[in-house]
Amino acid sequence: MHRWFLPALLALFALLSLSTLMGIDEALAFRQAVFYAVGFAVFFIVQRIPTNMLLRYSPFLWLGVVGSLVATLLLASTTRGTTRWIAIGDVAVFQPSQFAVLCTMLVVIWYTRTHSLKKWKHLLVTLALVALPTALIMIEPDLDTTIVFAMTLGVTIWARGITAKQTTWLISILLISSVLSWVFVLREYQKERVYSFVAGSSQETERHYNAQQALIAIGAGGVAGTGVGEGGQSHLKFLPERQTDFIFSAIAEEYGFIGALLVVSMYALLIGYCFYLFFYHQETDPSLIALTTGALILFQAGVNISMNIGLIPIAGLTLPFLSAGGSSLIALCILLGVVHATTRNTLHKQSLHIA
């Protein structure tokens, strides 16, 4: 079962994503199919690379992603008020922030395997490794990715073992930083998202239009959906960013409650599997990789689905594996490849033990 679980689940995500995108835009679906082909290839290559080798070279990977983030701020063009993408010719773009969790996670695990976080000097070095890419992503600005990035790496640090006193100090610093960010860092449009969510329909229509259309699309799907390619909200373009931020609403409209439940179940299986590997192989480097991967998918999918159904303010986060986009998909496929390597190594050891 373990050998085919992740590849089969990834194939199911691909099928659902491509069928939904095909109904929205055939050219977009074809482009995403190419990204999936690359993602599958990367998955099967990475799952054969020893975890120790990845950790050994993680400082260079971390330096590479930090350099890419700096290059993005200096060289990339600004789109919709943010600077996140580096153009690759005329056909593709590269988003370094999508690979930041992978590279930072590896370097944190590499450093903390020989440096106890119970010592403040080692904890501060680890926090600095996380803080630098976090700050660069926030400067873009990409607040939503920054929050998910920091929360995900926070789980990695917690799992490595920190004292209760250190935890209290870190939570206090986080709360103070949140207040300062609201006052000095957040832009007005980001604050308006929160105002619109709290005030509901009393705010101006444009402030909560996206949330309204997402809920209308979900409601229109009913139990069984309107049918593939028959979603009125999606195809009449009332639903904004239906191929990325609001693809969950597009799926719920066309596949109904059954489709929405399938999506949630798929994520539950994937996240649960990652957490199972962590608890089954505690105190190992591969188990921390599995935990961090599960946490990343949980935070990102949880935020995206929650904003689609109106539980939290609108955030600019895509839905893992389902939304259109190459950088995010390939980065996630690399992470799953590393997690699958853990499974393969475990099965190999078990077979040797039985023999």
Sequence and secondary structure as in RCSB ss.txt:
>XXXX:A:sequence
MHRWFLPALLALFALLSLSTLMGIDEALAFRQAVFYAVGFAVFFIVQRIPTNMLLRYSPFLWLGVVGSLVATLLL
ASTTRGTTRWIAIGDVAVFQPSQFAVLCTMLVVIWYTRTHSLKKWKHLLVTLALVALPTALIMIEPDLDTTIVFA
MTLGVTIWARGITAKQTTWLISILLISSVLSWVFVLREYQKERVYSFVAGSSQETERHYNAQQALIAIGAGGVAG
TGVGEGGQSHLKFLPERQTDFIFSAIAEEYGFIGALLVVSMYALLIGYCFYLFFYHQETDPSLIALTTGALILFQ
AGVNISMNIGLIPIAGLTLPFLSAGGSSLIALCILLGVVHATTRNTLHKQSLHIA
>XXXX:A:secstr
 HHHHHHHHHHHHHHHHHHHHHHH HHHHHHHHHHHHHHHHHHHHHTTS HHHHHHTHHHHHHHHHHHHHHHHHH
S  BTTB   EEETTTEEE GGGGHHHHHHHHHHHHHTTS TTSHHHHHHHHHHHHHHHHHHHHTT HHHHHHHH
HHHHHHHHHH   HHHHHHHHHHHHHHHHHIIIIIS HHHHHHHHHHHHGGGS HHHHHHHHHHHHHHHHHTTT 
S TT  HHHHTT STTTTTTTHHHHHHHHHHHHHHHHHHHHHHHHHHHHHHHHHHTTTSHHHHHHHHHHHHHHHH
HHHHHHHHTTSS       TTTSS SHHHHHHHHHHHHHHHHHHHHHHHHHHHH 
